[in-house]
């Protein structure tokens, strides 16, 4: 896992501040080199001209949104980058503001060469504090971008009152209670809060959600988007768990935007960490359970029209 190149997918609705954040990443004196893939919506691409940083290589795909039709472009660019491994420290993919992040994330599971060489580090969504509430009403992409995120940058906080800011953050948390939210002006925040987050690491989930394992832990959910979590105070039987998670994602896949989890298998010193996008799953053992650490297994699903009762009961039935 450690020698894979980390990839950050940078998303957010039109005008939220993605290019501002990208320019900040590329110009701050962090001593790292990034390969940047920019996706422009429309015939004529201009995003690559807005991105500064002479040393970085900017690759542009202007066939419209990064989706199934241009996934081939993304794979080709990534394959080309992998051949030059060592020339850069990480890859940043900036999607158009109209893109659903799911197909981008799926690329890192679907193409074997890409998944062997790169790992999806985190989906970072930039949200406009002033206009997000409106976009959540009329733009399904904006809601998907929030639901999909591991890190959310609530930007332009200087344009709203403290009460409005609390209200918009409450909307974000109703859609996605597990993302780390940063409030910013001009996307000013430490780059370490955005890059190399290892967003699927157990410590990261605990950092985001310290009371994740406490009894009675629940959230107010968005009326359309749900998050379902379940935990087992102990190990799960892999012969039950693997068929269950595989079947669940195949049947409910269209409704599952993201799923992730950490589970303990009997006689396995390492944690089994998985993540998924719709019907596509990726999992691996990584990071040993610490001596004396409670081997708790937990799963999280974010999506629409999820059968909460069936998911919880199905997972609990996998207990070893």
N, C-alpha and C positions, 0 to 999 in steps of 0.2 A: 504494500500500500504506500509506503513512504517514498518510493522513487517515482511515483506517478506525478505528472505535472498537474498542479491544481488549476482548475478552471472556474472562474467566477462569471456567472451570467448576470448581467446588469440590465434591469428592466424597469418599467415605470411608464405611466401614461404620458402622452404628448405634453411637453412643456414643464414636466415636473422637476427637471434639473439633472438628467442623466449625463449630458455632455459636460456640465459644470463639474460633476463628480469625477468623470473620467479625466478631464483636464487636471483636476487636483491630484488624482492618483499619479498621473504621468509627469507632473512637474515638481512634486515635493521631493526633497533630498533624502530618499530612502535607500538609494544605492542598488535598487533592483531594476531588472529589465522586464518589460511586459510586451507580449505580442497581443495586439488588439484586433478583434474582428468586429467591424461595424456593419450593421444592416440598415439600409435606408429604404423607406417605403416610397415607391414611385419610380418613374423612368430615369430621372436624373438624380444621381447621388450627390449630396452636399455634405453629409455628416462627416465624411473623412476630411473635408477641408476645415471643419470646425474643431477637429481634434488636434491639439498641439503636441509637441514632444518630438523633436527631430530624430532621436535615437530609436524610437519605437517604430515597428512596422505596422502599418494599418492595412488590413485587408477588407475590401468592400464587397458586399453582395447586394446588388440592387435589383433583384428579381421580385421585389415586393417583400412581404413578411417572411421571416424565417419560419417556414412550416414544412409540411411534407414535400412540397414542390421544390424547395431549395435545400432540403436536408443534404442532398447530394453535394451541393456547393460547400456546405459547412464541413462535411466529411472530407472532401478533397482538400480544403484549406488546412484542416487539422492534420490530415495525413502528411501534407507538405511540411507543416510546422514540426511534426514529430521527427522528420528526417534531419532537422536542424537542432535537435535536443541539445541543451547545454548553452545555447545562444541567448536564452531568456529563462526567467524564473517562474513565470506563470502566464496564463492566457486569460484575457478578458473578452467576453462576447457581449457587445451592446446590441440589444434588440431594438427594433422600431417600437415606438410608443403604442402602436396598434397590435402588437404581437401578443399571442398567448405564449407564455414561457414553456409550456409543456413539451412541444416538439423539440425545442432546443435541448432541454434536459434529457429527453429520450435518446437523443443522438449519442450520449455518453454511455448508454446501456446497449443500444441496438447494434452499433458497429464494433466488431470485436477488436480491430486494430486500435480504434480510438479508446475503447474502454481498457485495453491492456496498457496504454501509455498515459492516459489522462484520467483524472478523477474530478467529478463535479464537487467543487468545494462548497459553494453556496449560491443560492439565488438571492440577489440583492435588489430590492424594489425601492425606487425613489417615489415618494408620494407628495403631492402638492397640498399643503395644509389648507390653502384657501379654496381650492376647487375640488378636492377629492370627494367630498360628500355629494356634490352634484354628479360627478362622473360615476359614482357607485350606483346612481339611479339610472343613468342612461347608457353606460358603456360596460357591457359584460367583461370586456378585456381588463378593465381597471380592477374589477372585483377578483378576477382570476389572478392578476399580478400580485394582489395583496394576499390572497389565499395561498399562493404558491411560495411565498417568500420565506427565507430563513432569517434574513435581516431586512428591516424596513427603515428607510431614512425619511422621516417626516420633515420635509423641507419647507422653506419659505414661512417659517413660524412668525417672522416679523410682520406678516400681512394679516394676521388674525389676532383676536383678543385671547387672553388666557382661557376664558370660558369656551370659546370656539375650538381652541386647541385641544382641550380636554375632551370635548365632544367628538372631534374627529378621531382622536386616538381611541376613544371608546368604540367607535364604529370599526376601526381597524382590529381591535382586540376581539370584537364580536365575530369577525370573519376568520381571524387567525390568532388564537391566543398563544401560540408557541413561538412566534417570531420575536426576535430582539428588536425593540423600537428605539431609534435615536432621533431626538428632536434637533433640527439644524437650521441655520441660515446660510445660504449659498453652499450647502453641502459641506460645511466646515466641521469635520470630525477626524479623529485619528484614523489613519489608513488601516491600522491594525484592527479597527472595528468592522472593516469591510472585507479585507482580504485575508486569506489563510485562516478562515474561521473554523474549518473542519466541522461543518454544521451538523454532521451526523454522528458526532462523537457523544458518548454518554455524558461526559462532563459538561458539554455544551448544552445539552437538554436540561440538565440540572441547573446550570447557570441561568438559562432562560426562565425555567419554571421550578423554583426551589421547592414548592409545595406539591410538585407533580404526584408524589407517591402518597400524599396524606389522604386519609379517609374523608369522604364528603367533598373532595375537591371537584369543583365544577365551574363552568363559565356561562355567561350570557352569550347566546349564539346569534349570529345573523339569521334573519328569517329564511334566507335561501342557502347560505353556506353553513356547513356543520364541521365541527371537529369532534371526533370520537376517540377517547383514549381508554386503555384498559391495562391493568397490571396484574401480575401473578407474583405473590411473595415467595418466589422460589424458581425452580427450573421447569422447562417445558420439554416434552418428549418430541424430538425432531421428527420421528416417524408419524406423529400426529400433526405437528406444526407445519411442516413443509407442504404436505398436501392441502392443508387448510388455507394457508396464505396464498398458495398457487391458485386454488379454486376460487377463492374470494376475489382476487384481482382479475381473474378471467371473466367471472360473472358480473362483478360490480365495477370493473375497470373503467368504463366510460364515466362513471360518477365519482371515481376517486382521483382527485387532483394530485395529492401527494400522500404517501404513506412512509413511515419510518419506524424503526424500533430497535431495541437492544434486548436480546434474550439469552438466557443461560441454558446451556445443554448439559446433561449429566456427563461427568468425566471429561469435560472440555474446559481447560484452564482459561481459554480466551472467550470474550464476549462475541456472540454472533450479532453483527450489525447489518441491518438491511434498510434499503430505501427503494421507493418505487414511484413511477409516474404512470397513471392510468393502469394499463395491463402489464407494464414492463417492470420487472423486479431485478434488483441487484443486491447480493448479500455476500458477506465474507466474515471470517473470524478475525478479529483485530483487538489488540489491547487486552492484556491479561486482567482478570479480576484481581483486585488488590487483596493481600492477606487480611482476613477478617471482614472484608467488604460483603455486604448483603447481596446475594445473587438474585436480584429482583429482575423479572422479565416484564417489559412493557412495550406497547405498540401505540401508534398515533395514526389516525386517518383523517384527512381533510378533504371534503368534497360536498356533493349535493345529493339529496335524497338517499342518504345512507341509512341502513337499517341498524340503528344503534344497538338494539337488544340482541339481534342475531350476531353482530360482530363481537360484542362482549362475551356472549355465551359460547360462541365458537372458539374464541381465544382461551377462555377459562377451561374449556374442555381439553385443551392441549397440555394442561399441567401434567408434569411427570409424576 
